[in-house]
Amino acid sequence: MKIGYVTAEFSEEFKKSIREWSLVIPKEEIVSVEINGKMEGGNVTNDLHLTLFYGFDDEKINKKELLKFLGEKALRELRIEGLRTFSVPQYKCNILYLKIDGKNMLEKIHDSLKKFPYFEKFQNNKFIPHLTIAYIKDSFDISLLKLPQKMNKVDIKELMYHSK
């Protein structure tokens, strides 16, 4: 089974600003965990992206039609809404992320992508537009972190289709 997904990729300047800001997270609060025999986690800002849809059936999807559809989407007015975490209890850590506010635009794009062939099992969770920053200890108090004012606008370079 080959799985496809769509990401929003960012300008180099935006990625650099996020990477530099992420260095304020104390190193002793960042964790790595073993997932399916592979070490994951740490600071993940070197792979910064926004997943708009995960779980396409790569063998059935018309990539030319999908790329045309993506080319018609303009992502404007995206803002960073704030820092959040979600818990991963089985690994005794939290995922630190930046919540993205797209005035429901991202949710509409996500839902409209369901017109392409996809695997239903990957759509069981609610879509939450976000940028993953790091895996952190579940005891870390994220209120100690502050985002700079200049980091409120999201700079999207392009939408891309990937498969694995």
FIFI-475126 format. One record per residue (C-alpha): y, z, x. Coordinates in steps of 0.001 Angstrom, whole numbers, padded with zeros to 6 digits, always signed. Each point is the difference from the previous one (the first is absolute). Example, Ala and Ser with C-alpha at 12.3 -4.5 7.8 and 13.67 -1.06 7.14 Angstrom:
2
-004500+007800+012300;+003440-000660+001370;
//
This chain:
164
+000000+000000+000000;+003311-001111+001535;+002988+001958-001255;+003538-001358-000113;+003283+001829-000227;+003743-000656-000068;+002510+001856+002135;+003744-000016+000375;+000887-000273+003670;+003239+001398+001426;+002624-001101+002460;-000474+001191+003583;+003232+001998-000226;-001214+001890-003084;-003418+000716+001573;+001667+001240+003180;+002257+002385-001949;-003027+001466-001855;-002014+000351+003235;+002890+001745+001759;+000590+002349-002946;-003734+000863-000171;+000253+001595+003435;+001677+003025-001652;-003409+000989-001399;-001331+002711+002332;-002961-001384+001973;-002040+003123-000685;+000262-000707-003759;-001443-003542+000265;-003768-000342-000357;-002728-002593+000449;-003140+000033-002111;-003353-001738+000144;-000467-002339-002961;-003231-002005-000220;-000697+000602+003690;+003432-001211+001108;+002994+002087+001093;+002936-000503-002385;+003330+001649-000440;+002685+001238+002288;+003400-001651-000214;-000676-003390-001618;+003503-001504+000153;-001200-002694+002422;-001705-001591-003024;+002874+000449-002446;-000391-002024-003211;+000205+000338-003773;-003211-000944-001803;+000898-001695-003291;-003572-000691-001074;-003413+000811+001488;-003335-001317-001221;+000193-003757-000546;-003269-001907-000050;+000710-002062+003105;-002819-002441-000740;+001315-000891-003473;+003764+000170+000434;+002104-003169+000233;+002008+000885+003105;+002372-002949-000360;+000912+001084-003548;+000351+003641+001078;+002275-000889+002934;+002170-002121-002326;+000202+002964-002401;+000971+002358+002852;+002630-002444+001257;+001744+000213-003375;+000367+003787+000213;+003196+001386+001468;-000156+003666+000845;+003528+001335-000154;+001490+003412-000537;-002966+001924+001321;+000915+003520+001014;-001752+002879+001679;-000166+002692-002654;-001176+002785+002283;-002833+001574+001924;-003214+000918-001787;-003588+000891+000832;-003338-000342-001627;-002921+002206+000849;-003253-001173+001539;-002050+003190-000450;-003211-001340+001531;+001874-000461+003307;+002170+003123-000376;+003200-001986+000438;+002839-001645-001882;+001309-003526+000203;+003774-000015+000567;+001726-002993-001566;+003359-001384-001031;+000165-000615-003749;+001583-003352-000816;+002154-000520-003081;+000144-003610-001147;+001361+000598-003502;-003469-000849-001418;+000137-003404+001738;-002912+000863+002300;-002145+001254-002872;+000685-003247-001916;-000978-002117+003017;-003130+002120+000491;-000999-000464-003647;+000781-003737+000033;-002306-000451+003004;-002902+000951-002286;+000024-003572-001300;-001845-000896+003222;-003722+000858+000464;-000437+003593+001148;-002603+002764+000124;+000623+002504-002801;-001282+002970+002037;+003039-000182+002294;+002416+000435-002904;-001147+003473-001092;+002979+001811+001559;+003595-000151-001152;+002133-002339+002121;+002574+002028+001965;+002249-002115+002239;+000140+001766+003359;+000099-000303+003780;-002593+002145+001759;+001517+001852+002957;-002624+002421+001328;-003002+002192-000639;+001211+003596+000235;-001451+003483-000249;-000211+001139-003608;+001958+003132+000955;+003057-001914+001280;+003190+000535-002044;+001580-003451-000430;+003270+001560-001201;+000669+000506+003728;+000371-003787+000338;+003201-001799-000971;+000512-003723-000376;+003177-001480+001479;+002408-001459-002587;-000120-003399+001714;-003733-000191-000763;+000341-000363-003752;-000261-003802-000331;-003298-001831+000527;+000270-003294+001894;-002833-002360-001069;-000592-003047+002188;-002851-001691-001922;-003009+000439-002267;-003359-000786+001575;-003599-000439-001106;-002794+001460+002168;-003774+000172-000283;-002665+002125+001613;
//
